Amino acid sequence: MEYKDAHRAIDIAEKIKNPCASAQSVFYCTQSEVYLKQDAQVSINDSEKILEIVSKLLKN
């Protein structure tokens, strides 16, 4: 994933309503990847859904 795409993924994730945490507390990005933080205060199911949505949106 390119750097601009990583930031786009963060922007998209921020638009996804997550009652547990903001996107910045769930994700962090490097110049090439978007990662889910280990200590993110979301359930595994929620984080998987968010990553799945972000992945789909980035493909479009």
Distance bins in CASP14 RR format, pairs under 12 A and 6 or more apart:
PFRMAT RR
TARGET T0000
AUTHOR 0000-0000-0000
RMODE 2
METHOD distances of the structure
MODEL  1
1 7 0 0 0 0 0 1 0 0 0 0 0
1 8 0 0 0 0 1 0 0 0 0 0 0
1 9 1 0 0 1 0 0 0 0 0 0 0
1 10 0 0 0 0 0 1 0 0 0 0 0
1 27 0 0 0 0 0 1 0 0 0 0 0
1 29 0 0 0 0 1 0 0 0 0 0 0
1 30 0 0 0 0 1 0 0 0 0 0 0
1 31 0 0 0 0 1 0 0 0 0 0 0
1 32 1 0 0 1 0 0 0 0 0 0 0
1 33 1 0 1 0 0 0 0 0 0 0 0
1 34 1 0 0 1 0 0 0 0 0 0 0
1 35 0 0 0 0 0 1 0 0 0 0 0
1 51 0 0 0 0 0 1 0 0 0 0 0
1 54 0 0 0 0 1 0 0 0 0 0 0
1 55 0 0 0 0 1 0 0 0 0 0 0
1 58 1 0 0 1 0 0 0 0 0 0 0
1 59 0 0 0 0 0 1 0 0 0 0 0
2 8 0 0 0 0 1 0 0 0 0 0 0
2 9 0 0 0 0 0 1 0 0 0 0 0
2 29 0 0 0 0 0 1 0 0 0 0 0
2 30 0 0 0 0 0 1 0 0 0 0 0
2 31 0 0 0 0 1 0 0 0 0 0 0
2 32 1 0 0 1 0 0 0 0 0 0 0
2 33 0 0 0 0 1 0 0 0 0 0 0
2 34 0 0 0 0 0 1 0 0 0 0 0
2 58 0 0 0 0 1 0 0 0 0 0 0
3 9 0 0 0 0 0 1 0 0 0 0 0
3 10 0 0 0 0 0 1 0 0 0 0 0
3 29 1 0 0 1 0 0 0 0 0 0 0
3 30 0 0 0 0 1 0 0 0 0 0 0
3 31 1 0 1 0 0 0 0 0 0 0 0
3 32 1 0 0 1 0 0 0 0 0 0 0
3 33 0 0 0 0 1 0 0 0 0 0 0
3 34 0 0 0 0 0 1 0 0 0 0 0
4 10 0 0 0 0 0 1 0 0 0 0 0
4 11 0 0 0 0 0 1 0 0 0 0 0
4 29 0 0 0 0 0 1 0 0 0 0 0
4 31 0 0 0 0 0 1 0 0 0 0 0
4 32 0 0 0 0 0 1 0 0 0 0 0
4 34 0 0 0 0 0 1 0 0 0 0 0
4 58 0 0 0 0 0 1 0 0 0 0 0
5 11 0 0 0 0 0 1 0 0 0 0 0
5 12 0 0 0 0 0 1 0 0 0 0 0
5 29 0 0 0 0 1 0 0 0 0 0 0
5 30 0 0 0 0 0 1 0 0 0 0 0
5 31 0 0 0 0 0 1 0 0 0 0 0
5 32 0 0 0 0 1 0 0 0 0 0 0
5 33 0 0 0 0 1 0 0 0 0 0 0
5 34 0 0 0 0 1 0 0 0 0 0 0
5 54 0 0 0 0 1 0 0 0 0 0 0
5 55 0 0 0 0 0 1 0 0 0 0 0
5 57 0 0 0 0 0 1 0 0 0 0 0
5 58 1 0 1 0 0 0 0 0 0 0 0
5 59 0 0 0 0 0 1 0 0 0 0 0
5 60 0 0 0 0 0 1 0 0 0 0 0
6 12 0 0 0 0 0 1 0 0 0 0 0
6 13 0 0 0 0 0 1 0 0 0 0 0
6 23 0 0 0 0 0 1 0 0 0 0 0
6 27 0 0 0 0 1 0 0 0 0 0 0
6 28 0 0 0 0 1 0 0 0 0 0 0
6 29 1 1 0 0 0 0 0 0 0 0 0
6 30 1 0 0 1 0 0 0 0 0 0 0
6 31 1 0 0 1 0 0 0 0 0 0 0
6 32 1 0 0 1 0 0 0 0 0 0 0
6 33 1 0 0 1 0 0 0 0 0 0 0
6 34 1 0 1 0 0 0 0 0 0 0 0
6 35 0 0 0 0 1 0 0 0 0 0 0
6 54 0 0 0 0 0 1 0 0 0 0 0
6 58 0 0 0 0 1 0 0 0 0 0 0
7 13 0 0 0 0 0 1 0 0 0 0 0
7 14 0 0 0 0 0 1 0 0 0 0 0
7 23 0 0 0 0 0 1 0 0 0 0 0
7 24 0 0 0 0 0 1 0 0 0 0 0
7 27 0 0 0 0 0 1 0 0 0 0 0
7 28 0 0 0 0 0 1 0 0 0 0 0
7 29 1 0 0 1 0 0 0 0 0 0 0
7 30 0 0 0 0 0 1 0 0 0 0 0
7 31 0 0 0 0 0 1 0 0 0 0 0
7 32 0 0 0 0 0 1 0 0 0 0 0
7 33 0 0 0 0 0 1 0 0 0 0 0
7 34 0 0 0 0 1 0 0 0 0 0 0
7 54 0 0 0 0 0 1 0 0 0 0 0
7 58 0 0 0 0 0 1 0 0 0 0 0
8 14 0 0 0 0 0 1 0 0 0 0 0
8 15 0 0 0 0 0 1 0 0 0 0 0
8 23 0 0 0 0 0 1 0 0 0 0 0
8 27 0 0 0 0 0 1 0 0 0 0 0
8 29 0 0 0 0 1 0 0 0 0 0 0
8 34 0 0 0 0 1 0 0 0 0 0 0
8 54 0 0 0 0 1 0 0 0 0 0 0
8 55 0 0 0 0 0 1 0 0 0 0 0
8 57 0 0 0 0 1 0 0 0 0 0 0
8 58 1 0 0 1 0 0 0 0 0 0 0
8 59 0 0 0 0 0 1 0 0 0 0 0
8 60 0 0 0 0 0 1 0 0 0 0 0
9 15 0 0 0 0 0 1 0 0 0 0 0
9 16 0 0 0 0 0 1 0 0 0 0 0
9 23 0 0 0 0 1 0 0 0 0 0 0
9 26 0 0 0 0 0 1 0 0 0 0 0
9 27 1 0 0 1 0 0 0 0 0 0 0
9 28 0 0 0 0 0 1 0 0 0 0 0
9 29 1 0 0 1 0 0 0 0 0 0 0
9 30 0 0 0 0 0 1 0 0 0 0 0
9 32 0 0 0 0 0 1 0 0 0 0 0
9 33 0 0 0 0 1 0 0 0 0 0 0
9 34 1 0 1 0 0 0 0 0 0 0 0
9 35 0 0 0 0 0 1 0 0 0 0 0
9 36 0 0 0 0 0 1 0 0 0 0 0
9 50 0 0 0 0 1 0 0 0 0 0 0
9 51 0 0 0 0 1 0 0 0 0 0 0
9 52 0 0 0 0 0 1 0 0 0 0 0
9 53 0 0 0 0 1 0 0 0 0 0 0
9 54 1 0 1 0 0 0 0 0 0 0 0
9 55 0 0 0 0 1 0 0 0 0 0 0
9 56 0 0 0 0 0 1 0 0 0 0 0
9 57 1 0 0 1 0 0 0 0 0 0 0
9 58 1 0 1 0 0 0 0 0 0 0 0
9 59 0 0 0 0 0 1 0 0 0 0 0
10 16 0 0 0 0 0 1 0 0 0 0 0
10 22 0 0 0 0 0 1 0 0 0 0 0
10 23 1 0 1 0 0 0 0 0 0 0 0
10 24 1 0 0 1 0 0 0 0 0 0 0
10 25 0 0 0 0 0 1 0 0 0 0 0
10 26 0 0 0 0 1 0 0 0 0 0 0
10 27 1 0 1 0 0 0 0 0 0 0 0
10 28 0 0 0 0 1 0 0 0 0 0 0
10 29 1 0 0 1 0 0 0 0 0 0 0
10 30 0 0 0 0 0 1 0 0 0 0 0
10 33 0 0 0 0 0 1 0 0 0 0 0
10 34 1 0 0 1 0 0 0 0 0 0 0
10 35 0 0 0 0 0 1 0 0 0 0 0
10 36 0 0 0 0 0 1 0 0 0 0 0
10 37 0 0 0 0 0 1 0 0 0 0 0
10 50 0 0 0 0 0 1 0 0 0 0 0
10 51 0 0 0 0 0 1 0 0 0 0 0
10 54 0 0 0 0 1 0 0 0 0 0 0
10 57 0 0 0 0 0 1 0 0 0 0 0
10 58 0 0 0 0 0 1 0 0 0 0 0
11 23 0 0 0 0 1 0 0 0 0 0 0
11 24 0 0 0 0 0 1 0 0 0 0 0
11 27 0 0 0 0 0 1 0 0 0 0 0
11 29 0 0 0 0 0 1 0 0 0 0 0
11 34 0 0 0 0 0 1 0 0 0 0 0
11 54 0 0 0 0 1 0 0 0 0 0 0
11 57 0 0 0 0 1 0 0 0 0 0 0
11 58 0 0 0 0 0 1 0 0 0 0 0
12 23 0 0 0 0 1 0 0 0 0 0 0
12 27 0 0 0 0 0 1 0 0 0 0 0
12 34 0 0 0 0 0 1 0 0 0 0 0
12 50 0 0 0 0 1 0 0 0 0 0 0
12 51 0 0 0 0 0 1 0 0 0 0 0
12 52 0 0 0 0 0 1 0 0 0 0 0
12 53 1 0 0 1 0 0 0 0 0 0 0
12 54 1 0 1 0 0 0 0 0 0 0 0
12 55 0 0 0 0 1 0 0 0 0 0 0
12 56 0 0 0 0 1 0 0 0 0 0 0
12 57 1 0 1 0 0 0 0 0 0 0 0
12 58 1 0 0 1 0 0 0 0 0 0 0
12 59 0 0 0 0 0 1 0 0 0 0 0
12 60 0 0 0 0 0 1 0 0 0 0 0
13 21 0 0 0 0 0 1 0 0 0 0 0
13 22 0 0 0 0 1 0 0 0 0 0 0
13 23 1 1 0 0 0 0 0 0 0 0 0
13 24 0 0 0 0 1 0 0 0 0 0 0
13 25 0 0 0 0 0 1 0 0 0 0 0
13 26 1 0 0 1 0 0 0 0 0 0 0
13 27 1 0 1 0 0 0 0 0 0 0 0
13 28 0 0 0 0 0 1 0 0 0 0 0
13 29 0 0 0 0 0 1 0 0 0 0 0
13 34 0 0 0 0 1 0 0 0 0 0 0
13 35 0 0 0 0 0 1 0 0 0 0 0
13 36 0 0 0 0 1 0 0 0 0 0 0
13 37 0 0 0 0 0 1 0 0 0 0 0
13 40 0 0 0 0 0 1 0 0 0 0 0
13 42 0 0 0 0 0 1 0 0 0 0 0
13 46 0 0 0 0 0 1 0 0 0 0 0
13 47 0 0 0 0 0 1 0 0 0 0 0
13 49 0 0 0 0 0 1 0 0 0 0 0
13 50 1 0 1 0 0 0 0 0 0 0 0
13 51 0 0 0 0 1 0 0 0 0 0 0
13 52 0 0 0 0 0 1 0 0 0 0 0
13 53 0 0 0 0 1 0 0 0 0 0 0
13 54 1 0 1 0 0 0 0 0 0 0 0
13 55 0 0 0 0 0 1 0 0 0 0 0
13 57 0 0 0 0 1 0 0 0 0 0 0
13 58 0 0 0 0 0 1 0 0 0 0 0
14 21 0 0 0 0 0 1 0 0 0 0 0
14 22 1 0 0 1 0 0 0 0 0 0 0
14 23 1 0 1 0 0 0 0 0 0 0 0
14 24 1 0 0 1 0 0 0 0 0 0 0
14 25 0 0 0 0 0 1 0 0 0 0 0
14 26 0 0 0 0 1 0 0 0 0 0 0
14 27 0 0 0 0 1 0 0 0 0 0 0
14 50 0 0 0 0 0 1 0 0 0 0 0
14 54 0 0 0 0 0 1 0 0 0 0 0
15 22 0 0 0 0 0 1 0 0 0 0 0
15 23 0 0 0 0 1 0 0 0 0 0 0
15 50 0 0 0 0 0 1 0 0 0 0 0
15 53 0 0 0 0 1 0 0 0 0 0 0
15 54 0 0 0 0 0 1 0 0 0 0 0
15 57 0 0 0 0 1 0 0 0 0 0 0
16 22 0 0 0 0 0 1 0 0 0 0 0
16 23 1 0 0 1 0 0 0 0 0 0 0
16 26 0 0 0 0 1 0 0 0 0 0 0
16 27 0 0 0 0 0 1 0 0 0 0 0
16 42 0 0 0 0 0 1 0 0 0 0 0
16 46 0 0 0 0 1 0 0 0 0 0 0
16 47 0 0 0 0 0 1 0 0 0 0 0
16 49 0 0 0 0 1 0 0 0 0 0 0
16 50 1 0 1 0 0 0 0 0 0 0 0
16 51 0 0 0 0 0 1 0 0 0 0 0
16 52 0 0 0 0 0 1 0 0 0 0 0
16 53 1 0 0 1 0 0 0 0 0 0 0
16 54 1 0 0 1 0 0 0 0 0 0 0
16 56 0 0 0 0 0 1 0 0 0 0 0
16 57 0 0 0 0 1 0 0 0 0 0 0
17 23 0 0 0 0 0 1 0 0 0 0 0
17 46 0 0 0 0 0 1 0 0 0 0 0
17 49 0 0 0 0 0 1 0 0 0 0 0
17 50 0 0 0 0 0 1 0 0 0 0 0
17 53 0 0 0 0 0 1 0 0 0 0 0
18 24 0 0 0 0 0 1 0 0 0 0 0
18 25 0 0 0 0 1 0 0 0 0 0 0
18 26 1 0 0 1 0 0 0 0 0 0 0
18 27 0 0 0 0 0 1 0 0 0 0 0
18 40 0 0 0 0 1 0 0 0 0 0 0
18 41 0 0 0 0 1 0 0 0 0 0 0
18 42 1 0 0 1 0 0 0 0 0 0 0
18 43 0 0 0 0 0 1 0 0 0 0 0
18 45 0 0 0 0 0 1 0 0 0 0 0
18 46 1 0 0 1 0 0 0 0 0 0 0
18 47 0 0 0 0 1 0 0 0 0 0 0
18 49 0 0 0 0 1 0 0 0 0 0 0
18 50 1 0 0 1 0 0 0 0 0 0 0
18 51 0 0 0 0 0 1 0 0 0 0 0
18 53 0 0 0 0 0 1 0 0 0 0 0
18 54 0 0 0 0 0 1 0 0 0 0 0
19 26 0 0 0 0 0 1 0 0 0 0 0
19 41 0 0 0 0 0 1 0 0 0 0 0
19 42 0 0 0 0 1 0 0 0 0 0 0
19 43 0 0 0 0 0 1 0 0 0 0 0
19 46 0 0 0 0 1 0 0 0 0 0 0
20 26 0 0 0 0 1 0 0 0 0 0 0
20 40 0 0 0 0 1 0 0 0 0 0 0
20 41 1 0 1 0 0 0 0 0 0 0 0
20 42 1 0 1 0 0 0 0 0 0 0 0
20 43 1 0 0 1 0 0 0 0 0 0 0
20 44 0 0 0 0 0 1 0 0 0 0 0
20 45 0 0 0 0 0 1 0 0 0 0 0
20 46 1 0 0 1 0 0 0 0 0 0 0
20 47 0 0 0 0 1 0 0 0 0 0 0
20 49 0 0 0 0 0 1 0 0 0 0 0
20 50 0 0 0 0 0 1 0 0 0 0 0
21 27 0 0 0 0 1 0 0 0 0 0 0
21 36 0 0 0 0 0 1 0 0 0 0 0
21 37 0 0 0 0 1 0 0 0 0 0 0
21 39 0 0 0 0 0 1 0 0 0 0 0
21 40 1 0 0 1 0 0 0 0 0 0 0
21 41 1 0 1 0 0 0 0 0 0 0 0
21 42 1 0 1 0 0 0 0 0 0 0 0
21 43 0 0 0 0 0 1 0 0 0 0 0
21 46 0 0 0 0 1 0 0 0 0 0 0
21 47 0 0 0 0 1 0 0 0 0 0 0
21 50 0 0 0 0 1 0 0 0 0 0 0
22 37 0 0 0 0 0 1 0 0 0 0 0
22 40 0 0 0 0 0 1 0 0 0 0 0
22 41 0 0 0 0 1 0 0 0 0 0 0
22 42 0 0 0 0 0 1 0 0 0 0 0
22 50 0 0 0 0 0 1 0 0 0 0 0
23 29 0 0 0 0 0 1 0 0 0 0 0
23 34 0 0 0 0 1 0 0 0 0 0 0
23 36 0 0 0 0 0 1 0 0 0 0 0
23 37 0 0 0 0 0 1 0 0 0 0 0
23 40 0 0 0 0 1 0 0 0 0 0 0
23 42 0 0 0 0 0 1 0 0 0 0 0
23 46 0 0 0 0 0 1 0 0 0 0 0
23 47 0 0 0 0 0 1 0 0 0 0 0
23 50 1 0 0 1 0 0 0 0 0 0 0
23 51 0 0 0 0 0 1 0 0 0 0 0
23 53 0 0 0 0 0 1 0 0 0 0 0
23 54 0 0 0 0 1 0 0 0 0 0 0
24 34 0 0 0 0 0 1 0 0 0 0 0
24 37 0 0 0 0 1 0 0 0 0 0 0
24 40 0 0 0 0 0 1 0 0 0 0 0
24 41 0 0 0 0 0 1 0 0 0 0 0
25 36 0 0 0 0 0 1 0 0 0 0 0
25 37 1 0 0 1 0 0 0 0 0 0 0
25 38 0 0 0 0 0 1 0 0 0 0 0
25 39 0 0 0 0 1 0 0 0 0 0 0
25 40 1 0 0 1 0 0 0 0 0 0 0
25 41 1 0 0 1 0 0 0 0 0 0 0
25 42 0 0 0 0 1 0 0 0 0 0 0
25 47 0 0 0 0 0 1 0 0 0 0 0
25 50 0 0 0 0 0 1 0 0 0 0 0
26 34 0 0 0 0 0 1 0 0 0 0 0
26 35 0 0 0 0 1 0 0 0 0 0 0
26 36 1 0 0 1 0 0 0 0 0 0 0
26 37 1 0 0 1 0 0 0 0 0 0 0
26 38 0 0 0 0 0 1 0 0 0 0 0
26 39 0 0 0 0 1 0 0 0 0 0 0
26 40 1 0 1 0 0 0 0 0 0 0 0
26 41 0 0 0 0 1 0 0 0 0 0 0
26 42 1 0 1 0 0 0 0 0 0 0 0
26 43 0 0 0 0 0 1 0 0 0 0 0
26 44 0 0 0 0 0 1 0 0 0 0 0
26 46 0 0 0 0 1 0 0 0 0 0 0
26 47 1 0 0 1 0 0 0 0 0 0 0
26 48 0 0 0 0 0 1 0 0 0 0 0
26 49 0 0 0 0 0 1 0 0 0 0 0
26 50 1 0 0 1 0 0 0 0 0 0 0
26 51 0 0 0 0 1 0 0 0 0 0 0
26 54 0 0 0 0 0 1 0 0 0 0 0
27 33 0 0 0 0 0 1 0 0 0 0 0
27 34 1 0 1 0 0 0 0 0 0 0 0
27 35 1 0 0 1 0 0 0 0 0 0 0
27 36 1 0 0 1 0 0 0 0 0 0 0
27 37 1 0 0 1 0 0 0 0 0 0 0
27 38 0 0 0 0 0 1 0 0 0 0 0
27 40 1 0 0 1 0 0 0 0 0 0 0
27 42 0 0 0 0 0 1 0 0 0 0 0
27 47 0 0 0 0 1 0 0 0 0 0 0
27 50 0 0 0 0 1 0 0 0 0 0 0
27 51 0 0 0 0 1 0 0 0 0 0 0
27 54 0 0 0 0 1 0 0 0 0 0 0
28 34 1 0 0 1 0 0 0 0 0 0 0
28 35 1 0 1 0 0 0 0 0 0 0 0
28 36 0 0 0 0 1 0 0 0 0 0 0
28 37 1 0 1 0 0 0 0 0 0 0 0
28 38 0 0 0 0 0 1 0 0 0 0 0
28 39 0 0 0 0 0 1 0 0 0 0 0
28 40 0 0 0 0 1 0 0 0 0 0 0
29 35 1 0 0 1 0 0 0 0 0 0 0
29 36 0 0 0 0 0 1 0 0 0 0 0
29 37 0 0 0 0 0 1 0 0 0 0 0
29 54 0 0 0 0 0 1 0 0 0 0 0
33 51 0 0 0 0 0 1 0 0 0 0 0
34 47 0 0 0 0 0 1 0 0 0 0 0
34 50 0 0 0 0 0 1 0 0 0 0 0
34 51 0 0 0 0 1 0 0 0 0 0 0
34 54 1 0 0 1 0 0 0 0 0 0 0
34 55 0 0 0 0 1 0 0 0 0 0 0
34 57 0 0 0 0 0 1 0 0 0 0 0
34 58 0 0 0 0 1 0 0 0 0 0 0
35 47 0 0 0 0 0 1 0 0 0 0 0
35 51 0 0 0 0 1 0 0 0 0 0 0
35 54 0 0 0 0 0 1 0 0 0 0 0
36 42 0 0 0 0 1 0 0 0 0 0 0
36 43 0 0 0 0 0 1 0 0 0 0 0
36 44 0 0 0 0 1 0 0 0 0 0 0
36 46 0 0 0 0 0 1 0 0 0 0 0
36 47 1 0 1 0 0 0 0 0 0 0 0
36 48 0 0 0 0 1 0 0 0 0 0 0
36 49 0 0 0 0 0 1 0 0 0 0 0
36 50 0 0 0 0 1 0 0 0 0 0 0
36 51 1 0 0 1 0 0 0 0 0 0 0
36 52 0 0 0 0 0 1 0 0 0 0 0
36 54 0 0 0 0 0 1 0 0 0 0 0
36 55 0 0 0 0 0 1 0 0 0 0 0
37 47 0 0 0 0 1 0 0 0 0 0 0
37 50 0 0 0 0 0 1 0 0 0 0 0
37 51 0 0 0 0 0 1 0 0 0 0 0
38 44 0 0 0 0 0 1 0 0 0 0 0
38 47 0 0 0 0 0 1 0 0 0 0 0
39 47 0 0 0 0 0 1 0 0 0 0 0
40 46 0 0 0 0 1 0 0 0 0 0 0
40 47 1 0 0 1 0 0 0 0 0 0 0
40 48 0 0 0 0 0 1 0 0 0 0 0
40 50 0 0 0 0 1 0 0 0 0 0 0
40 51 0 0 0 0 0 1 0 0 0 0 0
41 47 0 0 0 0 0 1 0 0 0 0 0
42 48 0 0 0 0 1 0 0 0 0 0 0
42 49 0 0 0 0 1 0 0 0 0 0 0
42 50 1 0 0 1 0 0 0 0 0 0 0
42 51 0 0 0 0 0 1 0 0 0 0 0
43 49 0 0 0 0 1 0 0 0 0 0 0
43 50 0 0 0 0 0 1 0 0 0 0 0
44 50 0 0 0 0 0 1 0 0 0 0 0
44 51 0 0 0 0 0 1 0 0 0 0 0
45 51 0 0 0 0 0 1 0 0 0 0 0
45 52 0 0 0 0 0 1 0 0 0 0 0
46 52 0 0 0 0 0 1 0 0 0 0 0
46 53 0 0 0 0 0 1 0 0 0 0 0
47 53 0 0 0 0 0 1 0 0 0 0 0
47 54 0 0 0 0 0 1 0 0 0 0 0
48 54 0 0 0 0 0 1 0 0 0 0 0
48 55 0 0 0 0 0 1 0 0 0 0 0
49 55 0 0 0 0 0 1 0 0 0 0 0
49 56 0 0 0 0 0 1 0 0 0 0 0
50 56 0 0 0 0 0 1 0 0 0 0 0
50 57 0 0 0 0 0 1 0 0 0 0 0
51 57 0 0 0 0 0 1 0 0 0 0 0
51 58 0 0 0 0 0 1 0 0 0 0 0
52 58 0 0 0 0 0 1 0 0 0 0 0
52 59 0 0 0 0 0 1 0 0 0 0 0
53 59 0 0 0 0 0 1 0 0 0 0 0
53 60 0 0 0 0 0 1 0 0 0 0 0
54 60 0 0 0 0 0 1 0 0 0 0 0
END
